[in-house]
């Protein structure tokens, strides 16, 4: 079993690729098969994420490792809804797979959501059993069936309850 990855989440945005900080340059060159492919991949992801402006802290976050390199990206699809539910997404750079990075990113997003009053976090996976489902299970998510996502079609829904309110009878 791998030791837990020490990851700190720092704000991310589409403008970061125009003039990348040293940590992002290190991540692209060290943790992608090619720097060009890394830049192209991140540009696509950040364009999608940046198309949905969200207030802080419900935006995107780089995963900064102890060695000073960025190793992945995660974020919230939107601010929590009226019921306190928020959706997360996350991913690590290709050469960091299997090192606990995605698990650490998800844990960081859960901490942000909890600190800012979210009551439930959801996430979607394409397959019912893959690396992403294990990330979610390690972070306390439980399978909640299938649903149709407007972007991805039929997906598996995962939920992590952070708090609940007792209703008055």
C-alpha positions in Angstrom: 0.0 0.0 0.0 1.2 3.5 -0.9 1.8 6.1 1.8 -0.8 8.9 1.7 0.1 11.6 -0.8 0.7 15.0 0.9 -1.3 17.3 -1.4 -2.3 20.9 -0.8 -5.0 22.4 -2.9 -4.4 25.9 -4.5 -6.7 27.9 -6.7 -6.7 27.1 -10.4 -8.0 28.8 -13.5 -7.8 28.9 -17.3 -5.4 31.9 -17.2 -2.8 29.7 -15.4 -1.7 28.1 -18.7 -0.9 31.4 -20.4 1.9 32.1 -17.9 2.4 28.9 -15.9 3.9 29.1 -12.4 7.0 27.0 -11.8 4.9 24.4 -10.0 2.6 23.9 -13.0 5.5 23.8 -15.4 7.1 21.1 -13.3 3.8 19.2 -13.2 3.4 19.3 -17.0 7.0 18.3 -17.7 7.3 15.6 -15.0 3.9 14.1 -14.9 2.7 14.0 -18.5 4.2 11.8 -21.3 4.9 15.0 -23.2 4.7 18.7 -22.2 2.8 19.5 -25.3 0.2 16.8 -24.6 -0.1 18.0 -21.0 -0.7 21.6 -22.0 -3.3 20.6 -24.6 -5.1 18.3 -22.2 -5.2 20.9 -19.4 -6.3 23.6 -21.8 -9.3 21.5 -22.8 -10.2 20.7 -19.1 -9.8 24.3 -18.0 -11.8 25.6 -20.9 -14.7 23.4 -19.9 -14.3 24.3 -16.2 -13.8 28.0 -16.9 -17.0 28.1 -19.0 -18.9 27.9 -15.7 -18.0 30.8 -13.5 -18.3 29.8 -9.8 -17.8 31.8 -6.7 -14.9 30.9 -4.4 -14.4 28.4 -3.0 -16.7 26.5 -5.4 -14.2 26.6 -8.3 -11.1 24.7 -9.4 -8.1 23.7 -7.5 -4.6 22.5 -8.4 -3.0 19.6 -6.4 0.4 20.8 -5.2 2.7 18.1 -3.9 5.5 18.4 -1.4 8.1 18.3 -4.2 6.7 21.6 -5.5 5.0 20.2 -8.6 1.3 20.2 -9.6 0.0 16.6 -9.9 -3.6 17.0 -10.7 -6.7 19.1 -10.7 -10.1 19.0 -9.0 -13.1 21.2 -8.4 -16.8 21.8 -7.9 -19.2 21.7 -10.7 -21.2 24.6 -9.1 -21.9 26.1 -5.7 -24.1 24.0 -3.4 -27.8 23.9 -4.3 -30.6 25.0 -1.8 -30.3 21.6 -0.1 -26.5 22.0 0.4 -25.6 19.4 -2.2 -22.4 20.0 -4.3 -20.8 17.9 -7.1 -17.0 17.3 -7.3 -14.7 16.2 -10.1 -11.0 15.4 -9.9 -8.2 13.9 -11.8 -4.5 13.3 -11.5 -1.9 13.8 -14.2 -1.2 10.6 -16.2 2.2 9.7 -14.7 0.8 10.2 -11.2 -1.9 7.5 -11.4 -1.9 4.9 -8.6 0.0 7.2 -6.2 -2.9 8.5 -4.1 -3.1 11.9 -5.8 -6.8 11.6 -6.8 -7.7 10.3 -3.3 -5.9 13.3 -1.8 -7.6 15.8 -4.2 -11.1 14.3 -3.3 -10.2 14.5 0.4 -9.2 18.2 0.0 -12.4 19.0 -1.8 -14.5 17.3 0.9 -12.7 19.4 3.5 -13.5 22.6 1.6 -17.1 21.6 1.2 -17.5 20.7 4.9 -15.8 24.0 6.0 -18.1 26.0 3.8 -21.4 24.4 4.9 -22.2 21.8 2.2 -24.3 19.0 3.5 -23.8 16.4 0.8 -21.2 15.8 -1.9 -22.0 13.8 -5.0 -19.7 12.5 -7.7 -20.2 10.5 -10.9 -18.2 7.7 -12.5 -18.7 6.1 -15.9 -18.0 2.6 -14.7 -19.3 0.9 -11.6 -15.9 -0.3 -10.5 -12.7 1.5 -11.4 -9.9 3.6 -9.9 -12.3 6.5 -9.4 -14.8 4.4 -7.5 -12.0 3.3 -5.2 -11.0 7.0 -4.7 -14.6 7.8 -3.7 -14.9 4.7 -1.4 -11.7 5.7 0.4 -13.2 9.1 1.0 -16.5 7.8 2.5 -18.8 7.9 -0.6 -21.4 5.2 -1.1 -22.9 4.1 -4.4 -26.4 5.6 -4.9 -27.5 4.0 -8.2 -27.4 5.3 -11.8 -28.5 8.6 -13.2 -28.3 10.4 -16.5 -25.8 13.3 -16.6 -26.3 16.0 -19.2 -22.7 15.8 -20.2 -21.8 12.2 -19.8 -25.0 10.2 -20.3 -25.6 7.2 -18.0 -23.3 7.4 -15.0 -23.0 5.9 -11.5 -23.8 8.3 -8.7 -21.9 8.4 -5.5 -22.8 10.3 -2.4 -21.0 11.5 0.8 -23.2 12.8 3.5 -21.5 15.6 5.5 -24.4 16.5 7.8 -28.1 16.3 8.1 -31.0 18.1 9.6 -33.7 16.4 11.6 -37.1 17.6 10.4 -39.7 18.5 13.0 -42.7 16.1 13.0 
